[in-house]
Amino acid sequence: MHKTAQKHIRLDIGKTRFLVRLRMPLVCQIEDEIGGLPLILANLRSQNWKLVDLVALVHIMLAEEGTSYDYHELGNHILSAGTGYYHGKVTEFLELCLADLPQFAAGHA
């Protein structure tokens, strides 16, 4: 197995920036708690998503990077900051996970 470049997205919570790295434990946690990545991405793109899933995804991403936020406080922050930013960041992360599959590459509906 050859070494590849580190894949990550930047996620800002208030004034704090996090690097959410593409790693198998994070993928497993997301799929165990919410569902398959292709279905989640398809739902996000088609506007067929629930706010609780968006908050859960951000919560899981941060927890996997070693940061602990209260789920409800994080949800309140997302609501007050605007869901669009977090929707975009979660979508970006899922596109990164599935980038080698043409139907899931960024920009495809």
CORDALIN-V11226 format. One record per backbone hydrogen bond with DSSP energy under -1.0 kcal/mol. NH is the residue of the N-H (numbers start at 1). CO is the residue of the C=O. E is the energy in kcal/mol with one decimal. If there is no record, write none. Layout:
BEGIN
nh->NH co->CO e->E
nh->NH co->CO e->E
END
This chain:
BEGIN
nh->9 co->20 e->-1.9
nh->11 co->18 e->-2.8
nh->13 co->16 e->-2.9
nh->16 co->13 e->-2.2
nh->18 co->11 e->-2.8
nh->20 co->9 e->-2.7
nh->22 co->7 e->-2.5
nh->27 co->23 e->-1.9
nh->28 co->24 e->-2.9
nh->29 co->25 e->-2.2
nh->30 co->26 e->-2.4
nh->31 co->27 e->-2.7
nh->32 co->28 e->-2.8
nh->33 co->29 e->-2.1
nh->34 co->30 e->-3.0
nh->35 co->30 e->-1.2
nh->40 co->36 e->-2.4
nh->41 co->37 e->-2.8
nh->42 co->38 e->-2.5
nh->43 co->39 e->-2.5
nh->44 co->40 e->-2.5
nh->45 co->41 e->-2.5
nh->46 co->42 e->-1.9
nh->48 co->43 e->-2.6
nh->54 co->50 e->-1.8
nh->55 co->51 e->-2.7
nh->56 co->52 e->-2.3
nh->57 co->53 e->-2.6
nh->58 co->54 e->-2.2
nh->59 co->55 e->-2.8
nh->60 co->56 e->-2.8
nh->61 co->57 e->-2.5
nh->62 co->58 e->-2.4
nh->63 co->59 e->-2.5
nh->64 co->60 e->-2.5
nh->66 co->63 e->-1.8
nh->67 co->62 e->-2.5
nh->74 co->70 e->-2.8
nh->75 co->71 e->-2.3
nh->76 co->72 e->-2.5
nh->77 co->73 e->-2.3
nh->78 co->74 e->-2.7
nh->79 co->75 e->-2.4
nh->80 co->76 e->-2.4
nh->81 co->77 e->-3.1
nh->82 co->78 e->-1.8
nh->87 co->83 e->-2.9
nh->88 co->84 e->-2.4
nh->89 co->85 e->-2.1
nh->90 co->86 e->-2.6
nh->91 co->87 e->-2.4
nh->92 co->88 e->-2.5
nh->93 co->89 e->-2.2
nh->94 co->90 e->-2.5
nh->95 co->91 e->-2.6
nh->96 co->92 e->-1.9
nh->97 co->93 e->-2.1
nh->98 co->94 e->-1.8
nh->101 co->98 e->-2.1
nh->104 co->101 e->-2.5
nh->108 co->105 e->-1.8
END
